[in-house]
Amino acid sequence: MSDTVRGLWTNDVLPSLSGLVEIPALSPAFDKDWARSGQLDAAVDHVREWMSARRIPGATVDVVRLEGRSPVLLLDVPATPGAEDKGTVLLYGHLDKQPPVGGWSDGLGPWKPVIEDGKLYGRGSADDGYAGYAATAALEAVRAAGGAHARAVVLLETGEESGSPDLPAYLEHLTERLGRVTFVVCLDSGGNDYERLWLTTSLRGLAQVHLTVRVLDSAQHSGLASGVVPSSFRILRQLLDRVENAETGEIRLPECNVEIPANRIGEARATAEVAPGAVRKSFPLHGSTRPVADDELELLLNNSWRPTLSVIGAEGMPLPADAGNVLRDHTTLALSFRLPPTADSAAALAAIEKALTTDVPYGATVELTGTEAAGGWNAPEAAPWLAEALEQVSRDVFGNPWRSVGLGGSIPFMGLLGEKYPEAQFLVTGALGPDSNAHVPDEWLHLGQAQRVTEAVARILDAHARG
């Protein structure tokens, strides 16, 4: 099967994936005029044409469009003989991309596919353009090896980088068509090295709010107003202290915290042992900056099972070069809370809103806008067939034991599917590593790891059909 996968990637996947990199298919959050610009449609059409040419017996390719929503691409492959009663395998990926951002290295660019040292550079190569190709190649490899797979649907959405706002509507629309989903494969993830199969076993949820403190009807001379009118920024500092311990980063609200399951602590400890220093070395800390903890296990748990607050934007403050001696009338901060996988995101958001709006210092006006909450996801325990298959592909494909990691980010699709298909098994994995540069300059896909992940998925599809 290894030779088949390698041949598919070299001769079929890589040329088309390189073409997909060239398409600036920004997610709707970053291209409000996406319907008219046509770049998301161009990405869908590009992959649809490739899928349509695959010659998988009985397969159909369809673009599903709901009014006012970005499209979804579906590849529907019938089960191999004898596996018709195994339900539906849903293989997920996305075609929308993050913004290009500046700072790409010489010779590289967001829409310029470059293959160098076993890597494919370009925006969307790793996150997550390769996923649809890998899923399709895995199905082809199973068949070429005489293996089996259940009915499989490859679903590629175009709004993941915007938080998948259209996905619930599509899932509802496709419920009857998808049928009984028994296995979900998501390739929009990765791990801490390129030497083994990494599973994502949990994803944090989120709560977001734009917090405005308003103290004046119009800005005033700071020499005349300061000491009389309270600073909007100082009031913001007091409000933030209610929800976050500024010294430790601990989120003070009980609704934002959970007890970490013992099995996830054990997984994190095993990950820290097999990839020591991976978390500490994952980020380009400037100068003498240190991580928030010295213990690698604590860093893993902080990132996967503990809530955090990031101030991701501000408004009402001029650039330093443009700042006059003015006591500003207001300050707005965009607050992004990452929540534990099993936290109730709606309850957490309500607690955050209450803490920020109750008994405001000096009676200042507080406005909350842009509120959003999304639940996290915690994987079910692996069924015996999946646990055995993971051990086998670890030996035969990677030569190293698989490990798991809880991701600090969110994949909204997983939470939705976890609720909709509570009996389904999940394989959340991928080819991204700690230095793949998703969302930032010089994004790249590790081609060797992508091929190994493809083969692993093929073998696990066969195990699902036979288990």
N, C-alpha and C positions, 0 to 999 in steps of 0.2 A: 504493500500500500504506500510505502514511503516514496517509491519511484513514481507512482501515479500522481501523488500529491505534488512532488517536485516538478514533474513535467507540466501539470496543469498550471502551477504558479509561473513557471518560466515562459511557457508558450501562450497561455490564455489569460491568466489573471493580470500579470504585471503590465502588459501593454495597455489593457483597458483601464486598470487602476491608475496608471500614469495619466491617461487622458482625463480621468475624473478629477485628478488633482488640479488640472488646468481650469476647471470650471469654478468661478467664484460664487459658489452656492451658499451665501450667507443665510444663517437662520433668520426667521422672521423678526426676532427681537432686534436684529442688527440691520435688517433691510425691510423697513416698514412698507416699501413699495415692491415687495417680492413678486407679487402676482404680475405686475407690469414689467419688471426687469427680466423675468423669465429664467433666472439662473437656477432656481430650485427645479423648475420643470426641465431645464437642460440636463441637470444631474440625473433626474429620474429617467429621462429618455435615454441617456447614455447607458445607464446600467440595464434598463429594460431591453435595449437592443442586444446587449451582450447576453443577457439571460435567455432571450428568445432564440438565440443561435446555439444554445447548448445541446440540443438534441437529446434531452432526457425524456424517455418514453412516457407519454401521457401528461407531461408537465404543461401548465398554463401560466402565462404571465399577464398580470392585470394592474392597471393604475386605477386606484380608487380615489375619488374626489368628492368631498362633501362641501357644500356651499360655504364660501368664506374661510375655508380651512386649507392648510398646505397639504399636498397630496401624499398618499401612501402607495408604495410599490409592493406587490405581492407576487411571489413565485410559489405556485401550488404543485407539489410533486406527490403523485399517488404512492401508496405503500407498495413495497415489494411483495410478491406472493407469499402468503402465510402470515403477514404482519398487519393485516387489515383491521384486526381487533385491538390494536395497541393504542388507539386514540390518535391525537394529533400532536406532533412535535412542532413547537413554535420557535423559530430561530430569528432573533431580533438584531437589528442594527439601525443606523441612521445615516442619511446622506447630507444633512445640513451641516454647516461649518461655523466655527468661531471666526471673528474678524481677523484680517491678515496681521495687524499690528506691525510696528516698525522694528528695526534692529536685526534683520536677518543677516547672516554672515555673507561675505563676498561669494558670489557665484550661486547663491541660493535665493529663493523667493517663495512667497506663499502659493503662487499659481504656476510655479516652475518645477516640474518633476525632475529630480536629480537622483540617480542611483550611484551610490558611492560607499565602498566598504561594507557591502551587505545591507545598506539602509536605503529606503526610498524617502527622500525629503519632499516636503510640500504640505500645505494645509489640507487636512482631511485624510491624509494617507493613513495615519494611525487612529485618528479619532474622527470618524469611525468608518471611513470609506471602504476599508478593506473587508469589513464584516460581511457584507452581502456576497462578496466574491468568495470568501473563505467558507461560508455556509453552503453555497452552491457547489464549490469544489469538494467539500466533504461528502455531500450527497452523491456526487459523481464517483468519488473514490470508493465509497461503500459498494456501489453497484459494480464498478470495474473489478473489485476484489471478490465478487460473488457473495457479498454480505447482504444484510437485511436492514431495512429501516421502516418505521411506521410512516403513515402519511405525514408529510412535512410541509409547512408553510414558512417561507422566508418573508418576514415583514420588515420593510425598511421605511421608516418615517422620515419626515423632513422638518421636525420642530423640536428635536431633543435638546439642542443647545439653547432653546428658549424655554425649557422646562416642560416640554411635551404638553402644551395646553390643549391641543386638539386630539390627543390620543384617547381620552375617555370616550369621546364621541365616536371615534373609529372603532374602538373595542365593542361598544354597544352595537354599532351598525354591523359589525362582522361576527357577532356572537354566533348566530346560526351557521354561518359559513365556516367558522373555525371548528365548531363542534366541541368534542370532549378533549380539552388540552391536558395531556398527561406529563409532558416534559417540555421545559422551557430552556432554550439555550440563548444566552446573551453574550455577545462578543465585544461589548463596549467597556472592557475592563482590562486588568493586567495585574502585575505584581512587582516584587522587589528585585528580581533579577531575570535573566534570560536562560536559566539553567534547568527550570522545572515548570510544571503546570501549576499556575496559581489560580485558586478559586476565591471569588469574592463571596463572603458568607453574610455580610451585612452592609447596609448603606444608611447613612444618616439622613434624617429628615431636615426640614428647614422652616424657618419663620423669618419673614422680612417685613420691614416697616421703614417708611421715610418719616423721620421725627423732626418737626419744626417747632422752634421756640421763638415767639414773637413778643418783643417788649416795647416797640415804638411804632407809631404810624408812619414815621419817616426817620431816616438816619440823622444823627446829630453830631456836632463837633465834640470829639471825645474829651477835650479839655474842659468844656462847659457841662457836659452831661455825666461824665464818669463820677462815681461816688454818689450820684443822685439816682440815676437809672441803672438797674442791674444789667450786667452783661448777659446777652442771650447765650453765649458760649459757656459762661460759668454756670448758668442754670442747667444747660445740657450736661455738663460734667456731673452735677449733683444727681440728675436723673439717671445717668448711666451707672453711677455708683450704686443705685438701687438694684440693678439687674446683674452687675458684674463686679467682682472683686478686682480692682485695678492692679493689685500687687501679684495675684496668682492667676488671673484669668478665669477663676471659677465663676460659674453662673449661679447666682444666689436663689433663683426661683425654684421651688420644689417641682413645679409642673414641667420644668425643663430637664430634670434629672431622673435617671432610672437606676435600679440595681443591675450591674453588669452580670450576665449569665456566666456561670462557672465554665461552661464549655468554650465560650468565646475568650475568656481569660486564658484558658489552656492553649487555645489556638494561637493567641497572640504571643504567648511565652515560647511556643515552638517556632514561630516565625522569627522572633528575636534571636533565637539560638542558631537558626539555619542561615540567617542573613544578618549577622551582627554589624551594627553601624549603618545599615541601609537607610533607615529613616533619617538619621542625623546627617547623612551625606546627600540626601535627596534634594536639598535646597541650597541655593547659592547665598549663604549667610554672609553679610557684608562685614568686613573688618573683624572685630573681636566679638561680634554678636554670637550669643549662645542660644541653643534651643531652650524651651521653657522647663525642661527637666533633663537630668543626666542619664536616667534609667531608660533604656530602650523600650522596655515593656510599658512603662508609663506613657511614653510618647505614642506608642501604638494605641493604647487605650484612650488617650486624650483625643486622638484623631478619629477614632472609630465609634466610641461609646460614651464620650462625655460631650456636653454642650459647650459651644464656644460662640463668641461674638466677634465679628469683624466689621469695622466701619469702612464701607466700600465706596462711599462717595460723600460729597459735601456741596452745598450751595449757599450763596450769601456771603462768601468770603472771597475778596479779590486776590489776585496774585500778589505776592509781596512787592513786586516792582510797581504795582498799581495801587498799593494800599495807602490811603491818606489817613490823617488823624481823625478817624470817624468811629463813633460808637454805632455799630450797625443795628438796623431795626430788627433783624432776625438772623437765625442760623438754622440750616437744615442739614441733617446727617442721614445717610442711608445706612441702616443697620441690617446686617445679615447674621442671623443666628443659625448655627448648625445644631441639630437636635439628635439625641440618641435614637437608634433604629426603632425602638419600641415605644418611644414617647408619643403621647397624644398631641399632635402638632396644633390642632385647633385649641386645645386647652392651654398649651404653652403660649400661643399667640395671644389668647385672652388675658393670661397672667401678665405678659409683657405689656400689653396695652394698658392694663389697670395700673401697673407700677409706674408707667411713664405719664399718666394723666391724672393721678390722684394727688391732692394736696400739693400742687405745684408751687415751688418757691416763688415768693413775691406775687403770687396770683398771675404770673405770666400766662400768655395764651399758648397752648400746646395744640398742634395740629398733627394728626396721623394720616398719612396717605400711602398709597402703594403697598398696602398690606397683602401678605400672601403667606399661606401655610401649606406644607406638603409633608405627608408622612414618610417615614423611612421604611426599611425592609430588613427582616431577619430570616435567613434561609431555614427551611425545615431540615430535620435530620435526614441524611442521605439514606435512601432505600438500599437494601443489600446488593441489588444488581448494580447500582451506581457506585457504591463504595468499592465493590470488587473491580469494576471497570476502571476506576480512578487508580487503583493500585497497579493494574495491568499496564495502562498507558504510561504510568510513571516509570515502570521498568523498561517497557519496550520502545517507547518513543523518546523519553527524556533522559533515562538513566539516572534519575534522581527522584526522591520522594516528593509528592505534591505537597503544597502548603496552602494555607488559606490566609486571607487578610480581610479586615473590615475597612471599607473605604469611607473616608470622611466626607465625600461628595454624595450626590444623589443621582439616581437613574429612576425618574418617576415611573417609568414603565414597569419596573420590578414590583413596586408597591401596589400598583394597579392590578398586575397579574396575580400577585400573592393573595389579594382579596377576592378576585374573580375566580381563580382556580386553586382553592386551598389544598386540593389533593395532589397537585402537580409537583414533580421534582424539578429542581433548578440547577443549571450549570451556568454560572456567571463567571466568565473568564475572558481572556483576550491576550493580545500580543504587546500591549503597552508596558513599558518599564519605568523605573523612577526617573529616567533621563530622556524619555521620548518626546518631551516638550509639547505635549498637547496644550492648546490654547495660547502658547507663547511662540516667539521666533524659533526657527529651525526645527519645527515639528518633523519627526521622522518615524518610519515604521521599520522594525527589526525584521527583515525578510526571513531569516532562519527561524525565528520564533513564530512568526505568522504561519509558516509551513508546518511546524511541529504542532501548533494549536489546531490547525486544519486537520491534520491526521488524527490527533486526539479526539476531536469532535466526531470524525468519521467512525472511529472505533467505538466510541460511547453511544452513537446512534445505533450501531449494530447490537451493542449490549442491551440497550433499551428495547429493541424489537424482539430480542431473544429472552429477555428477563421477565 
